[in-house]
């Protein structure tokens, strides 16, 4: 081995160690949580909170969606694998130049993915309609989302333009500015996402609105607006979500949460949970986590596509789509761990704010019947699919909080 090669290997090893150190340190900082480290979670039985019929119905409902996901994922990789090998043949029909051809190949690949996914989306909606969870018609399902599909095509085209443009300027080092550009785009999307929800309005119930303001004051998020999104024409499931960053932070409650099936106490727990996401800065943290995956992911794409001449050449685009799908699937279990960790902290903040474990237990028991959530999912589904803790785990947290705070009085018992 020559001295030059040895120095190159040592430099590469040193750079890798530094990168791992930075990644580990950043991950540790982002992992910090307000949930007590010595929290003792009770080992509860699902049958103590759910009937056997409820457990069987939830498992039966979720089983279809799990199999649907498995089959669609396998078929997706088959199609992307074939496209990675044979997609370059479509270059012969293009006179759009290298970057234009790359964008066309990317859009063609995206179109194939969409076509593959359509039957499984239809099947999932059929199953949801059969269980009275969805009211979306099949025509509307397939042809009603052209605006969203157009936005996805636009984003894909912009991504290819950025990558190929940078690759032609700086060569195989495109992944550094390219990944940072993707992080910036992700932050921009989160910033503007509250404005994409148009069918929403203020809370009509004055008492609930006052309760929401009180919850916001306790968590220090008085500037976060809460709005009600009308979704009952699409679904009977109940949900809520936090979105936006900085001046655009908002919380949206689905109107199905306010249709009488849930008690006032349960609605307040949901709202406090979403405030927890905002008070603990989960959305900025999610962008930071995305950066920790996007940067090494872009590096991996740059390395693997070298066999096709690198991302400066359109021949590499079909292969890059396959690599991106594989990296996304490989990262999914870890990303789910991160998501569950944030959801757990939001649950804890809701308990600390409302001081009402009974309401939290009731809420998650009701989710099993209104949304057919599975309280005890199988291990593989928990690892690959679940972005939230199982319902039984969330009930266990409520009981753990109760054990740490004996005799606690719920916040709204004072009126």
Secondary structure, DSSP 8 states (H G I E B T S, - for coil): --HHHHHHHHHHHHHHHHHHHHHHHHHHHHH--SS-TT-------GGGTS-HHHHHHHHHHHHHHHHHHHHHHHHHHHHHHHHHHHGGGGGGG--SHHHHHHHHHHHHHHHHHHHHHHHHHHHHHHHHHHTTSB---HHHHHHTTHHHHHHHHHHHHHHHHHHHHHHHHHGGGHHHHHHHHHHHHHHHHHHHGGGG--SEE----HHHHHHHHHHHHHHT-TT-EEEEE--TTTBS---EEEE--GGG-EEEEEGGGGSSSS-HHHHHHHHHHHHHHHHTTHHHHHHHHHHHHHHHHHHHHHHHGGGGT-TTSTHHHHHHHHHHHHHHHHHHHHHHHHHHHHHHHHHHHHHHHH--HHHHHHHHHHHHHHS---TT--HHHHHHT-SS--HHHHHHHHHHHHHHSTT---GGGG-
